[in-house]
Amino acid sequence: MKFVDLSCDLGESYGNFKVGSDEEVVPHIASASVGCGFHAGDPSTMRKTIELAKMHNVRVGAHPGFPDLLGFGRRNMDVGSRDITNYVLYQVGAMSAMCRVIGVAMQHVKPHGALMDMAAQDPRIAVAIVEAVALYDPKLILYTTWNSEVVQAAEKKGVPLALEVYADRAVDDAGIEIPGYDVSTLGGTPEAAIERVIVALETGRLRTSSGRLISWTANSVCFHGDSRDTLVYARGLRKGIEKAGIQVRAPADWDEAGEASSS
């Protein structure tokens, strides 16, 4: 039996501002990446989101980003390596505290937005992120893409990986993520975007924004909690993956054949 993770970035409301439909999304997913307060989220939202995930047996992880509430963490920042490591440590530590009091294990770390995108192409940033995970707990699974600079950095430190394909983000012909949600680059409809992901899981070939098929390795499917079509992806991805004969299961629950790794 083939296992694939299905994750969503959640817990991104803060203060009086509500982002997403976390309560409706959580029952459909296997893993939740929870905002840790830098790009979105706040302490009460973090705790509430982890409690919600626990109710539905959904694994949780930290979703650290740049300190950029105004830009939702999606603006590039010029930050030193030590600061990036400390940003990640700080946010993972906050997430760990909430997990501890709720009584759940933290499964993973997934960088958010610009931090993730910059690390994919900049070895210095990739190393700084991996350093933080390795210092805190090298058994935590780090989410990235197969073609990211994070892969090589994690392999050197022995940090396990989950390799993502984004349902609601396009890539160009070089395999680089195109920031922002534009369904026209994904086939024109959420349903076409979902089919694009299923094809990638079954064939190892992902359709780019131009329509070209490129090689793509993935054992985790991600969608975002803040788009207008989030619930369409939550329901449709789960149904489509299972219809393809693939079991949705969080990386921490994979058997040895599907163990999270960089290979």
C-alpha positions in Angstrom: 0.0 0.0 0.0 1.4 3.4 -1.0 1.0 6.2 1.6 0.9 9.9 0.9 0.6 12.8 3.3 -2.1 15.4 2.9 -1.3 18.6 4.7 -2.6 22.1 5.0 -1.2 25.3 6.5 -3.5 26.3 9.3 -3.8 28.4 12.5 -3.1 31.6 10.6 -5.8 33.8 12.2 -4.6 36.3 14.7 -6.2 38.8 17.1 -9.6 39.8 15.7 -8.7 38.6 12.2 -10.0 35.3 11.0 -8.1 33.5 8.2 -9.3 30.3 6.6 -11.9 27.7 7.6 -9.8 25.4 9.9 -12.7 23.6 11.5 -14.0 22.5 8.1 -10.5 21.6 6.7 -9.1 19.5 9.5 -11.3 16.4 9.2 -10.0 15.9 5.6 -6.2 16.1 6.2 -3.5 14.0 7.8 -1.1 16.8 8.9 -1.4 20.4 9.8 1.3 23.0 9.7 0.5 25.6 12.3 1.4 29.3 12.1 3.7 30.3 15.0 3.1 34.0 15.3 5.7 35.6 13.0 3.8 35.7 9.7 0.4 34.8 11.2 -1.2 33.1 14.1 -1.0 34.0 17.8 -0.7 31.9 21.0 -4.4 31.4 21.5 -4.9 30.4 17.8 -1.9 28.0 18.0 -3.3 26.2 21.0 -6.8 26.1 19.6 -5.6 24.7 16.2 -3.5 22.0 17.9 -6.5 21.0 20.1 -8.7 20.8 16.9 -6.1 18.6 15.2 -5.9 16.3 18.2 -9.7 15.9 18.1 -9.4 14.5 14.6 -6.2 12.5 15.0 -4.3 14.9 12.7 -0.6 15.3 13.1 0.8 18.8 13.7 4.0 20.7 12.9 5.5 24.1 13.2 5.0 26.6 10.3 7.7 29.2 10.9 8.1 32.2 8.7 9.8 35.6 8.5 8.7 38.2 11.1 6.3 39.8 8.6 2.7 40.0 9.7 2.0 42.9 7.3 3.1 40.8 4.3 1.9 37.5 5.6 5.4 36.2 5.4 5.4 36.2 1.7 7.9 39.1 1.2 11.6 38.3 0.7 13.8 39.5 3.5 17.6 40.0 3.8 18.4 38.2 7.0 21.6 36.8 8.3 22.0 33.0 8.7 22.2 33.1 12.5 19.0 35.2 12.7 17.2 32.7 10.4 18.2 29.8 12.6 17.1 31.7 15.7 13.8 32.7 14.1 13.0 29.0 13.4 14.2 27.9 16.8 12.0 30.5 18.5 8.9 29.5 16.6 9.5 25.7 16.9 9.9 26.2 20.6 6.6 28.0 20.9 4.9 25.3 19.0 6.6 22.6 21.1 5.3 24.2 24.3 1.7 24.2 23.1 2.0 20.6 21.9 3.4 19.6 25.3 0.5 21.1 27.3 -2.1 19.5 24.9 -0.4 16.2 25.0 0.5 15.6 21.3 3.8 15.0 19.6 5.1 17.6 17.2 5.7 15.8 13.9 7.4 18.3 11.6 8.6 21.7 10.7 7.5 23.4 7.5 8.9 26.8 6.6 6.4 29.3 5.3 6.1 31.5 2.3 9.2 33.5 1.3 11.3 31.6 3.8 10.5 28.4 2.1 10.8 29.8 -1.4 14.2 31.5 -0.7 15.6 28.4 0.9 14.7 26.4 -2.2 17.3 28.3 -4.2 19.7 29.7 -1.6 22.0 27.1 0.1 22.8 29.5 2.9 19.2 29.9 3.9 18.6 26.2 3.5 21.5 25.4 5.8 20.3 27.9 8.4 16.8 26.3 8.5 18.2 22.8 8.7 20.6 23.9 11.5 17.6 25.0 13.6 15.8 21.7 13.2 18.9 19.7 13.9 19.7 21.7 17.0 16.2 21.4 18.4 15.3 17.8 17.4 16.9 16.1 14.4 14.1 13.6 14.4 11.5 16.2 13.3 10.5 15.8 9.7 11.3 18.8 7.6 8.9 19.6 4.7 10.4 20.8 1.4 10.4 19.9 -2.3 12.6 17.4 -4.0 14.5 20.1 -6.0 15.1 22.4 -3.0 18.5 23.2 -1.6 17.0 22.1 1.7 17.3 18.4 0.6 21.1 18.4 0.5 21.4 20.4 3.7 19.1 18.0 5.5 20.9 14.9 4.2 24.1 16.2 5.7 22.5 16.6 9.1 20.5 13.4 9.0 17.2 15.3 9.2 14.3 13.3 7.6 12.2 14.9 4.9 8.7 14.9 3.5 8.7 15.9 -0.2 5.8 18.1 -1.2 3.7 18.8 -4.3 1.5 21.9 -4.0 -2.1 21.5 -5.2 -2.8 25.2 -5.3 0.6 26.6 -6.4 2.1 26.3 -9.9 5.7 25.8 -10.9 7.5 27.1 -13.9 9.3 24.9 -16.4 12.4 24.9 -14.2 10.4 23.5 -11.3 10.4 26.7 -9.3 7.3 27.6 -7.3 5.3 30.6 -8.6 4.1 32.4 -5.5 0.4 33.2 -5.0 -2.8 31.4 -6.0 -3.7 31.7 -9.7 -5.9 28.8 -10.8 -5.3 29.7 -14.5 -1.8 28.4 -14.1 -3.1 25.1 -12.6 -5.5 24.0 -15.4 -8.2 26.6 -15.0 -10.3 25.1 -12.2 -9.6 23.6 -8.7 -10.8 20.3 -10.1 -8.1 20.4 -12.8 -5.5 21.4 -10.2 -6.5 18.4 -8.2 -6.2 16.1 -11.2 -2.7 17.6 -11.9 -1.6 16.4 -8.4 -3.1 12.9 -8.8 -1.2 12.5 -12.1 2.0 13.6 -10.4 1.6 11.1 -7.6 0.8 8.3 -10.1 3.4 9.1 -12.8 6.1 11.2 -11.2 5.3 14.0 -13.8 4.0 17.4 -12.8 2.4 19.8 -15.2 3.9 23.3 -15.1 2.3 26.6 -15.6 3.0 26.4 -19.4 1.6 22.9 -19.7 4.9 21.1 -19.9 5.3 17.8 -17.9 8.5 17.7 -15.7 9.8 15.1 -13.3 8.5 15.5 -9.8 9.0 13.4 -6.7 6.5 13.8 -3.9 5.1 11.8 -0.9 3.2 14.7 0.6 0.4 16.9 -0.9 0.0 20.4 0.4 -2.7 23.1 0.0 -3.1 26.4 1.7 -5.7 27.4 4.3 -6.2 31.0 3.2 -7.5 30.6 -0.4 -11.1 31.0 -1.6 -11.0 27.4 -2.8 -9.5 25.8 0.3 -12.5 23.6 1.1 -12.7 22.4 -2.5 -9.1 21.2 -2.2 -9.7 19.7 1.2 -12.5 17.5 0.0 -11.4 16.9 -3.6 -7.8 16.0 -2.8 -8.7 13.4 -0.2 -11.3 11.8 -2.5 -9.0 11.9 -5.5 -6.0 10.4 -3.7 -8.0 7.6 -2.2 -9.7 6.9 -5.6 -6.2 6.4 -7.1 -5.6 3.6 -4.6 -3.3 5.7 -2.4 -3.8 5.9 1.4 -3.7 9.3 3.1 -1.5 9.0 6.1 0.8 11.4 8.0 4.6 10.8 7.7 4.9 9.9 11.4 2.5 7.0 10.7 4.1 5.6 7.5 5.4 2.1 7.7 9.0 1.4 6.8 8.3 1.2 3.1 7.0 4.7 3.1 9.3 6.1 5.7 10.0 9.9 5.4 13.3 10.4 3.8 15.2 12.5 1.2 15.2 9.7 -1.4 
